[in-house]
Every structure is written in C-alpha cells, then in structure tokens.
Amino acid sequence: MTLSRFKQIRCAMHPETAQFSNNGNKCHQLRHFICTFNRKVRKIFHLSPNASFDEGSVPMCSRICPVRQYNKDKPDKFIVDFFILTDAKNYFIYHLYCYQGENKANIDIDPTIRRLPTTQKAAANYILKSDIANDPNG
C-alpha cells in the first residue's frame, strides 16, 4: 500500500462522540478490530525470543477522538498511542493495545490486573491472555 493510500484511509476514520460509546469504553470504535487482530495473529504467528514491548503512536487530527492526546513538543501535536508487542527480528506486530488513559471500564482486561498502572496493565494483559508465561519453550 502506498503512503498516499494509507493517508486516505486514515483520514476516513471519524470517531463517534462519547455519547455513543458503550459501557464507558473510550476505544469502542476500534475494539472489534483490535480483538480480531490479536486473535488472528496468535493463530498464524509464533512469537520468537526477540520480542519487544513498546509504545507507538499514530497522528490524529479528529477533535472528537476520545483517546487522542496532546503533546506540544512533538511534530504531530495530537496522537493516539498504542502499546505493541513486536517480533524485533521479523518486524511483526504480535499484540496491539490502544492507550485509553484512565478508563474505569477496563474492557478486555484480565480482572486480576485492573488496578495496575496503564503501561504495566497493557504488558501484563498480553502475557495473561497469550499464555506465554506458561510456555515451556521460553
């Protein structure tokens, strides 16, 4: 996909206002995609020992995006942050989680880790959902 095509598709995303969100989930527009993506990736890709957990961001110019953040020191002032688990050798995204700030709904978060800070919650949620903590191969 070319960069111009990617930008066209990205500009077509218009988040709904907060009044239409369900159960206080700030990321309800992307929830189905993120859950489907994470489920499908686990079926087709085995995570190598070269895993890296990091934060990524996508510029967002929509004023009604509930997960948009402002940072005056960045070239892109408004962004949406993602926590991603990647395979550093193959450049493959293995798990994706959208940063929602303080979100009391904790949709798709394991109940045992709901009180952790956001970054720790994202990493621990991945480990619990994918069972890599119980993987005998490492």
Contacts in CASP RR format, 6 or more apart in sequence:
PFRMAT RR
TARGET T0000
AUTHOR 0000-0000-0000
METHOD contacts of the structure
MODEL  1
MTLSRFKQIRCAMHPETAQFSNNGNKCHQLRHFICTFNRKVRKIFHLSPN
ASFDEGSVPMCSRICPVRQYNKDKPDKFIVDFFILTDAKNYFIYHLYCYQ
GENKANIDIDPTIRRLPTTQKAAANYILKSDIANDPNG
10 58 0 8 1.000
13 29 0 8 1.000
13 62 0 8 1.000
14 62 0 8 1.000
14 64 0 8 1.000
15 29 0 8 1.000
15 62 0 8 1.000
15 64 0 8 1.000
15 65 0 8 1.000
15 66 0 8 1.000
16 28 0 8 1.000
16 29 0 8 1.000
16 64 0 8 1.000
17 64 0 8 1.000
18 26 0 8 1.000
18 64 0 8 1.000
18 66 0 8 1.000
20 28 0 8 1.000
21 28 0 8 1.000
21 66 0 8 1.000
22 28 0 8 1.000
23 105 0 8 1.000
23 107 0 8 1.000
24 103 0 8 1.000
24 104 0 8 1.000
24 105 0 8 1.000
25 31 0 8 1.000
25 103 0 8 1.000
25 105 0 8 1.000
25 107 0 8 1.000
26 66 0 8 1.000
26 67 0 8 1.000
26 100 0 8 1.000
26 101 0 8 1.000
26 103 0 8 1.000
26 105 0 8 1.000
27 34 0 8 1.000
27 66 0 8 1.000
27 67 0 8 1.000
27 98 0 8 1.000
27 100 0 8 1.000
27 103 0 8 1.000
27 107 0 8 1.000
30 98 0 8 1.000
31 107 0 8 1.000
31 108 0 8 1.000
34 96 0 8 1.000
34 97 0 8 1.000
34 98 0 8 1.000
34 108 0 8 1.000
35 108 0 8 1.000
37 96 0 8 1.000
38 95 0 8 1.000
38 96 0 8 1.000
38 129 0 8 1.000
41 93 0 8 1.000
41 94 0 8 1.000
41 95 0 8 1.000
42 94 0 8 1.000
42 130 0 8 1.000
45 87 0 8 1.000
45 92 0 8 1.000
45 94 0 8 1.000
47 85 0 8 1.000
47 87 0 8 1.000
47 94 0 8 1.000
47 130 0 8 1.000
47 132 0 8 1.000
48 87 0 8 1.000
48 89 0 8 1.000
48 90 0 8 1.000
49 138 0 8 1.000
50 87 0 8 1.000
50 88 0 8 1.000
50 89 0 8 1.000
51 85 0 8 1.000
51 86 0 8 1.000
51 87 0 8 1.000
51 88 0 8 1.000
51 94 0 8 1.000
52 85 0 8 1.000
52 86 0 8 1.000
52 87 0 8 1.000
52 88 0 8 1.000
53 83 0 8 1.000
53 84 0 8 1.000
53 85 0 8 1.000
53 86 0 8 1.000
53 123 0 8 1.000
53 126 0 8 1.000
54 83 0 8 1.000
54 84 0 8 1.000
54 86 0 8 1.000
55 81 0 8 1.000
55 82 0 8 1.000
55 83 0 8 1.000
55 84 0 8 1.000
55 99 0 8 1.000
55 119 0 8 1.000
56 81 0 8 1.000
56 82 0 8 1.000
56 83 0 8 1.000
56 84 0 8 1.000
57 76 0 8 1.000
57 79 0 8 1.000
57 80 0 8 1.000
57 81 0 8 1.000
57 82 0 8 1.000
58 79 0 8 1.000
58 80 0 8 1.000
58 82 0 8 1.000
59 76 0 8 1.000
59 78 0 8 1.000
59 79 0 8 1.000
60 68 0 8 1.000
60 78 0 8 1.000
60 79 0 8 1.000
60 80 0 8 1.000
61 78 0 8 1.000
62 68 0 8 1.000
65 78 0 8 1.000
65 80 0 8 1.000
66 100 0 8 1.000
67 80 0 8 1.000
67 81 0 8 1.000
67 98 0 8 1.000
67 99 0 8 1.000
67 100 0 8 1.000
67 101 0 8 1.000
68 78 0 8 1.000
68 79 0 8 1.000
68 80 0 8 1.000
69 78 0 8 1.000
69 79 0 8 1.000
69 80 0 8 1.000
69 81 0 8 1.000
69 99 0 8 1.000
70 77 0 8 1.000
70 78 0 8 1.000
71 77 0 8 1.000
71 79 0 8 1.000
80 98 0 8 1.000
80 99 0 8 1.000
81 98 0 8 1.000
81 99 0 8 1.000
82 96 0 8 1.000
82 97 0 8 1.000
82 98 0 8 1.000
82 99 0 8 1.000
83 96 0 8 1.000
83 97 0 8 1.000
83 98 0 8 1.000
83 99 0 8 1.000
83 119 0 8 1.000
83 122 0 8 1.000
83 123 0 8 1.000
84 93 0 8 1.000
84 94 0 8 1.000
84 95 0 8 1.000
84 96 0 8 1.000
84 97 0 8 1.000
85 93 0 8 1.000
85 94 0 8 1.000
85 95 0 8 1.000
85 123 0 8 1.000
85 126 0 8 1.000
86 92 0 8 1.000
86 93 0 8 1.000
86 94 0 8 1.000
87 94 0 8 1.000
95 126 0 8 1.000
95 130 0 8 1.000
97 122 0 8 1.000
97 125 0 8 1.000
97 126 0 8 1.000
99 118 0 8 1.000
99 122 0 8 1.000
100 118 0 8 1.000
101 118 0 8 1.000
102 118 0 8 1.000
106 114 0 8 1.000
108 125 0 8 1.000
109 121 0 8 1.000
109 125 0 8 1.000
110 124 0 8 1.000
110 125 0 8 1.000
110 128 0 8 1.000
110 129 0 8 1.000
112 128 0 8 1.000
113 120 0 8 1.000
113 121 0 8 1.000
113 124 0 8 1.000
113 125 0 8 1.000
113 128 0 8 1.000
114 121 0 8 1.000
116 124 0 8 1.000
126 132 0 8 1.000
127 133 0 8 1.000
132 138 0 8 1.000
END
